[in-house]
């Protein structure tokens, strides 16, 4: 069953930038990118890997990132 995730920004972090950083760095250090998304947003390992690798398409809505996995 697929689930829609909405990752919201906080005062201390702009979520679209954090996700973009994970995607950009995935080629160089996939473990770091996946760990950042898992730890930062409490995502399941497979979802974090798919998001960081670009296998999941996401949209930016204001200061939030939304995707379905």
C-alpha positions as CSV (number, residue, x, y, z in Angstrom):
1,X,0.0,0.0,0.0
2,X,1.3,3.4,-1.0
3,X,1.5,6.3,1.5
4,X,1.7,10.0,0.8
5,X,4.4,11.8,2.8
6,X,4.5,15.5,3.5
7,X,7.8,16.7,5.0
8,X,7.4,20.2,6.5
9,X,10.1,22.7,7.1
10,X,10.9,24.0,10.6
11,X,12.4,27.2,11.9
12,X,15.9,25.6,11.7
13,X,15.7,23.8,8.3
14,X,14.2,24.4,4.8
15,X,13.0,20.9,3.9
16,X,13.2,21.3,0.1
17,X,16.8,22.3,0.4
18,X,17.6,19.3,2.7
19,X,16.0,16.9,0.3
20,X,17.7,18.4,-2.7
21,X,21.1,18.1,-0.9
22,X,20.4,14.4,-0.2
23,X,19.5,13.9,-3.9
24,X,22.6,15.8,-5.1
25,X,25.0,14.0,-2.8
26,X,23.6,10.5,-3.4
27,X,26.0,9.8,-6.2
28,X,29.0,10.6,-4.1
29,X,27.9,9.2,-0.7
30,X,24.6,7.2,-0.8
31,X,24.8,6.1,2.8
32,X,25.1,9.7,4.0
33,X,22.1,10.8,2.0
34,X,19.9,7.9,3.1
35,X,21.0,8.4,6.8
36,X,20.2,12.1,6.6
37,X,16.7,11.5,5.3
38,X,16.1,8.6,7.8
39,X,17.3,10.5,10.8
40,X,16.0,13.9,9.8
41,X,12.5,12.8,8.8
42,X,12.1,9.3,10.4
43,X,11.6,7.7,7.0
44,X,11.7,4.0,6.5
45,X,15.0,2.9,4.9
46,X,13.6,2.0,1.5
47,X,11.6,5.2,1.2
48,X,14.7,7.2,2.2
49,X,16.8,5.4,-0.4
50,X,14.3,5.8,-3.1
51,X,13.8,9.5,-2.4
52,X,17.6,10.2,-2.3
53,X,18.3,8.1,-5.4
54,X,15.7,9.9,-7.4
55,X,13.5,6.8,-7.8
56,X,10.6,8.7,-6.1
57,X,9.4,12.0,-7.7
58,X,8.6,14.7,-5.2
59,X,6.9,18.1,-5.4
60,X,7.6,21.2,-3.5
61,X,4.6,23.0,-2.0
62,X,5.6,26.1,-0.3
63,X,8.2,25.0,2.3
64,X,7.1,21.3,2.2
65,X,8.1,18.3,0.2
66,X,5.4,15.9,-0.8
67,X,5.7,12.4,-2.4
68,X,4.0,9.0,-2.5
69,X,5.9,5.8,-1.9
